[in-house]
């Protein structure tokens, strides 16, 4: 709250009950009732019931402070994308940050991952919210493999022949580079190498 006081010079005939004026010492005085008033003389009672007299043409009246406007919190823009990642949001007051969600025909979002998987976030429901989000674009596996210079044809065919448990265990431990973990590792390595070349330039 500001301590600034705004005053205006007004004729004593313009003073009315309820006004706050400044006396010669700068003290604020509330005019409770006006006893008599003429162009050069104002008699009144203050809020404490004391009689006061002003023998002036004008006085300084305190301008009332305007009520501060309450800042209205902006409502987050409701998503319009078919598939999103919720950066900040809640479902039934439970945080679902980082969850993926898809838009339904009704316009609400069904959670695909996270602690509230399969639940729905609805617009206008007090305990549901999507405060911050980003659109997610699905990318086909073949497109990722194409970027890496690999195709589905390079992946080994599944061996349907009967093998014993030991051979199956060995096959699971060995990887030819086509599993998801290897693909992600190669993407990270390629990105790091590209960044290194930019730094050298």
N, C-alpha and C positions, 0 to 999 in steps of 0.2 A: 504494500500500500504506500502511495506517495505522500510525503509530508508537505508538498507544495500547496500553498494557499492562493487561490485566485480571488481578487477583489475587484469591485467596480464602484466608481463614484456615482451616487444617485442623490437626487433631491430628497430632503427629509420628508417631503410630502409623498414620496414614492415608497416609503418604508411601511411594511405591514406586519401584522402579528405573525410570528414564526420565523422572521428574517434574523440572520446573524450579522451583527455589525462589529466594527473595530472601534474601540475608544482611542483616546489620545496616546495611551501606552501600548497600543497594539493588542490589547486583550479582546478576546472574542466574547461578545455579549449577545445572548438570545433575547429578542424582543418577545415577551410573553403577551402583553396587552398594551395597546396605545391609549393613554389617558387623554391627551389633547395634541393637536398638531396644527401648526401654521407655517407659512413659508420660512420663518426664521426661528421657530421654536418647536421642539418635539419633547413631549413628556410621555414616559412609558414605564412599565414595570418589567423587570428582567425575569428570567426563569426561576430565580430564587425569591421573588416577591419584593425586591427592593425597588423603590421609585427612582427613576433616573431622568435627567434633563439634558437635552442637547440644544445649544444656542448657536446653531450654524445653519448655513443654507443647504449644505449637503454632507453626507457621511459616506464612509467606505463600507459597502455591503459585501459579505463573503458570498462568492458564487458557489452554489452547491456542487459537489463532485458528481460527475455522471457515473452511473453504475457501470462497472467494468463488464464488458461483454464476455460471456463465457465462451471459451474456445470449444467449438464442437469438434469432437474427434471424427476424422474422416473414416468412413467405412471402407475397408479394403475392397478393391474391385473384384467381383466374382469372376472366376475363370471362365473362359469360353472354349478352351482347347479340349480335344477329345481325350488326350492322355497327358497327365501332368505329374510332376514330382512336387510334393508339398514341402516347402522349405520350413514354414512355420504354420502350424495349424492344430486344431483340436477336434476330437470326436467324442461327444458326451463328456466334455471337460478333460479328456485324456489327451496328452500331447501325442501327435502323430508325425512329428518332424521327420522328413526324409522318406516318407511313404509314397509309393506310386498309387495313382488313382485314375480311373477312367470315368468319363462323363456318360450318364444314362440319358435316355430319351426325356425323362422328367426334369433333367437339368441338375440333379445332384451328383455327387461323386462317390463312387464305390471304391473302397480301399482294396488294393491288390496285394500290398505287402505291409509289413510293420505290425505293431502290437494289436491293432484293431482290424486286422485283415478280414475282409468280407463285410465289414460294417460300412455305413454310408454317412457322408457329411452332407447335410441339407442346408440350403440357404434360408436365412431368417430364423433358424433355430438357435436359441440363446447359447446353448452349450456346445454348438458346433461352429467352427470357424476355419477359414483358409485365409491367413493373414498375408502370406507370401508364397509364391509358387513360380514354377517355370514349366514351359511346355516341353514334352518329351516326344521325340520322333523315333519310332522303331526303325532299326536298321537290320536288314536281312543278314544272316550269317554268311551267305554267299558274297555279299558286298564287302564284308569285313575281310573275307578270305582273298577277294580280288585285290583289295588294297595291300594286303601282305604278299601278294604274288603267289597265292596258293589257291587251289580249287578243290572242290569236293572229290574230284577224281583222284587226287593225291592221297586221300584218306584210305587206309587199309580196309579191305573188305572183311566183314565179320566172318569168322571161321566157325561154321556150324558143326564141324566134326567133333565127335566125342573125344574129350581129352581128360586126363586125370586131374585131380585137384592141384597137384604141384605145378603142372603146366599152366593152369588157369591163373594161379597166383603169380607166376613169372610174367604172364602176359599183362596182368594188371599193373605190375610194378614198372614195366617198360613202357615208354611213351615215344611215339614217332613225331611228336610236335604238333599233332592236330587236335589235342584236347583244349578245352576252354582256357585252362590255366596257362598253357604254353602260348596260346594266341594272345592273351592279355599281356603276358611277359614280353612277347615280341613287339606288341604295339608300344609298350612303355619304353623298350630299348630303342625302337626306331624314333620315337619322339625325343628321347634324350640325345640321340645322335644328331638329330636335326638341330636341336637347340645348341649343341656343342659347335656345330658348323657355323651357326649364326654368330656365336660369341667370338669365334676365330676371326670372322670377317670384321 
